[in-house]
Amino acid sequence: MAKNRILYLLFLLGAFVFYLYYFAWFSWYLLILAAVFPLLSLAASLPAMVTFKPELICPAAVRRSEPAYISAGNSEQFFAPAPTFRFKLTVTNAMTGRSITKKAAVSGGRSYMSLLDTSHCGACTCSIQKGYVYDHLGLFRFPVSGTRSVEMLVMPLEKEIVPNPNLGMMQYKTYHPKAGGGFSEIHDMRRYRPGDSMRDIHWKLSSKLDDLVVREAQEPDRRQVIVSFDFCSSPTVLDSTLDQLMWLSDRLIKHDIEHDIIYLDPETMAPQCYTVNSSADLEVFICRLLRQRAAETSGLIGPFQSADWHCHISAHTREVSHED
């Protein structure tokens, strides 16, 4: 903007000098035109400048290291030529705390495109800072506010843990009577007790044994499976930790094993527990985790003596323990 104003002042000065030494009518009209030209430019640009509404567009989520672009442009279309929009684009990673600011400009109705950094996991918030819209000569500017920020989640990759944790002891299940009865694919037979529903009586087997036998609904015992991890360290090491966490949790889900994910809150260092039953639960947990700031130092987790199976994923080592 300063360059445009200097050029205009030089043009105005030249028109004035030309008027002083050239006495024809043309010099007078040139001086008047140089004086009012900025106002004419402002009047022609003002409708588009007032209606200009910048918009940021980026993917909602990508995998780490996948290419992702953010675009900035005018969300409102106007019949007049689009003004020039200059702004600072700030991208902040919530997990790592790192922030990058770029200077950018949009003119002629085109959109600004920029490649985002997806080298580390986290929730990247993209926002416009200090945005200004200019007239066609670049002499006047109006601030633009109220731009909506957008968020892009950089999801971890699934990285296999070597050596693989042994899930053999988790393949068998024990059962207990289902509270309140009801439908179940697994049943156990027992003698009739007063208060049992007549619908649960196994009449065919009762006739053979000459005694009332009841089908009792069973449900599996919930084994306490815990996956814990260190939510700290450098971005590179933290990426590797989250990759292994994703792989292990997904493997437990595929084996139909409900498990608890435990980590220490970065601010309070209090244990946080999240129960995972399905891929949807895992996705919700990972998305929530990516929006948190990772701790600089690690606290002490466990061991969980009551757990049937416990796997801890740390920055450099992986520990697995279980009780039979």
Solvent accessible surface area in square Angstrom, and as a share of the most:
residue,aa,sasa,rsa
1,M,50,0.22
2,A,70,0.54
3,K,141,0.60
4,N,46,0.24
5,R,113,0.41
6,I,102,0.52
7,L,103,0.51
8,Y,40,0.15
9,L,108,0.54
10,L,108,0.54
11,F,97,0.41
12,L,52,0.26
13,L,104,0.52
14,G,38,0.36
15,A,3,0.02
16,F,92,0.38
17,V,66,0.38
18,F,71,0.30
19,Y,77,0.29
20,L,84,0.42
21,Y,172,0.66
22,Y,102,0.39
23,F,186,0.77
24,A,41,0.32
25,W,179,0.63
26,F,103,0.43
27,S,1,0.01
28,W,121,0.42
29,Y,132,0.50
30,L,44,0.22
31,L,27,0.13
32,I,72,0.37
33,L,87,0.43
34,A,0,0.00
35,A,51,0.40
36,V,56,0.32
37,F,88,0.37
38,P,11,0.07
39,L,110,0.55
40,L,98,0.49
41,S,12,0.08
42,L,39,0.19
43,A,68,0.52
44,A,60,0.46
45,S,0,0.00
46,L,69,0.34
47,P,52,0.33
48,A,3,0.02
49,M,7,0.03
50,V,105,0.60
51,T,51,0.30
52,F,12,0.05
53,K,114,0.48
54,P,18,0.11
55,E,68,0.30
56,L,4,0.02
57,I,102,0.52
58,C,25,0.15
59,P,50,0.31
60,A,81,0.62
61,A,53,0.41
62,V,17,0.10
63,R,91,0.33
64,R,35,0.13
65,S,82,0.53
66,E,76,0.34
67,P,104,0.65
68,A,3,0.02
69,Y,113,0.43
70,I,1,0.00
71,S,22,0.14
72,A,1,0.01
73,G,13,0.12
74,N,41,0.21
75,S,53,0.34
76,E,72,0.32
77,Q,165,0.73
78,F,72,0.30
79,F,184,0.77
80,A,15,0.12
81,P,94,0.59
82,A,31,0.24
83,P,3,0.02
84,T,33,0.19
85,F,2,0.01
86,R,116,0.42
87,F,7,0.03
88,K,65,0.27
89,L,2,0.01
90,T,20,0.12
91,V,20,0.11
92,T,50,0.29
93,N,17,0.09
94,A,33,0.25
95,M,1,0.00
96,T,17,0.10
97,G,39,0.37
98,R,140,0.51
99,S,66,0.43
100,I,84,0.42
101,T,77,0.45
102,K,73,0.31
103,K,166,0.70
104,A,13,0.10
105,A,47,0.36
106,V,10,0.05
107,S,39,0.25
108,G,56,0.54
109,G,57,0.55
110,R,162,0.59
111,S,72,0.46
112,Y,42,0.16
113,M,116,0.52
114,S,13,0.08
115,L,98,0.49
116,L,13,0.07
117,D,79,0.41
118,T,10,0.06
119,S,54,0.35
120,H,39,0.17
121,C,0,0.00
122,G,0,0.00
123,A,1,0.01
124,C,4,0.03
125,T,55,0.32
126,C,0,0.00
127,S,20,0.13
128,I,23,0.11
129,Q,83,0.37
130,K,144,0.61
131,G,3,0.03
132,Y,57,0.22
133,V,1,0.01
134,Y,13,0.05
135,D,2,0.01
136,H,86,0.38
137,L,58,0.29
138,G,6,0.06
139,L,12,0.06
140,F,67,0.28
141,R,104,0.38
142,F,77,0.32
143,P,102,0.64
144,V,27,0.16
145,S,104,0.67
146,G,82,0.79
147,T,33,0.19
148,R,169,0.62
149,S,51,0.33
150,V,16,0.09
151,E,65,0.29
152,M,0,0.00
153,L,13,0.07
154,V,0,0.00
155,M,20,0.09
156,P,0,0.00
157,L,70,0.35
158,E,85,0.38
159,K,100,0.42
160,E,89,0.40
161,I,2,0.01
162,V,127,0.73
163,P,96,0.60
164,N,73,0.38
165,P,5,0.03
166,N,113,0.58
167,L,8,0.04
168,G,41,0.40
169,M,27,0.12
170,M,11,0.05
171,Q,102,0.45
172,Y,117,0.44
173,K,97,0.41
174,T,64,0.37
175,Y,88,0.34
176,H,68,0.30
177,P,73,0.46
178,K,70,0.30
179,A,95,0.73
180,G,90,0.86
181,G,30,0.29
182,G,60,0.57
183,F,168,0.70
184,S,15,0.09
185,E,151,0.68
186,I,76,0.39
187,H,81,0.36
188,D,74,0.38
189,M,83,0.37
190,R,51,0.19
191,R,171,0.62
192,Y,68,0.26
193,R,130,0.47
194,P,130,0.82
195,G,79,0.76
196,D,31,0.16
197,S,44,0.28
198,M,111,0.50
199,R,208,0.76
200,D,58,0.30
201,I,2,0.01
202,H,41,0.18
203,W,147,0.52
204,K,144,0.61
205,L,53,0.27
206,S,7,0.05
207,S,85,0.55
208,K,147,0.62
209,L,107,0.53
210,D,133,0.69
211,D,57,0.30
212,L,66,0.33
213,V,10,0.06
214,V,3,0.01
215,R,90,0.33
216,E,36,0.16
217,A,7,0.05
218,Q,17,0.07
219,E,58,0.26
220,P,65,0.41
221,D,52,0.27
222,R,125,0.45
223,R,45,0.17
224,Q,57,0.25
225,V,0,0.00
226,I,1,0.00
227,V,0,0.00
228,S,0,0.00
229,F,0,0.00
230,D,20,0.10
231,F,9,0.04
232,C,9,0.05
233,S,46,0.30
234,S,54,0.35
235,P,24,0.15
236,T,93,0.54
237,V,35,0.20
238,L,3,0.02
239,D,8,0.04
240,S,32,0.20
241,T,2,0.01
242,L,0,0.00
243,D,4,0.02
244,Q,31,0.14
245,L,0,0.00
246,M,13,0.06
247,W,40,0.14
248,L,0,0.00
249,S,0,0.00
250,D,22,0.11
251,R,61,0.22
252,L,0,0.00
253,I,27,0.14
254,K,156,0.66
255,H,75,0.34
256,D,108,0.56
257,I,16,0.08
258,E,56,0.25
259,H,0,0.00
260,D,12,0.06
261,I,0,0.00
262,I,15,0.07
263,Y,5,0.02
264,L,19,0.09
265,D,23,0.12
266,P,23,0.15
267,E,161,0.72
268,T,97,0.56
269,M,76,0.34
270,A,41,0.31
271,P,97,0.61
272,Q,60,0.27
273,C,80,0.48
274,Y,44,0.17
275,T,59,0.34
276,V,0,0.00
277,N,87,0.44
278,S,45,0.29
279,S,69,0.45
280,A,65,0.51
281,D,39,0.20
282,L,10,0.05
283,E,103,0.46
284,V,87,0.50
285,F,0,0.00
286,I,1,0.00
287,C,24,0.15
288,R,106,0.39
289,L,0,0.00
290,L,0,0.00
291,R,120,0.44
292,Q,45,0.20
293,R,122,0.44
294,A,7,0.06
295,A,14,0.11
296,E,149,0.67
297,T,100,0.58
298,S,63,0.41
299,G,32,0.31
300,L,161,0.80
301,I,25,0.13
302,G,29,0.28
303,P,99,0.62
304,F,59,0.24
305,Q,126,0.56
306,S,87,0.56
307,A,2,0.02
308,D,37,0.19
309,W,1,0.00
310,H,13,0.06
311,C,0,0.00
312,H,24,0.11
313,I,1,0.00
314,S,18,0.11
315,A,30,0.23
316,H,160,0.71
317,T,82,0.48
318,R,57,0.21
319,E,109,0.49
320,V,57,0.33
321,S,58,0.37
322,H,95,0.43
323,E,78,0.35
324,D,153,0.79
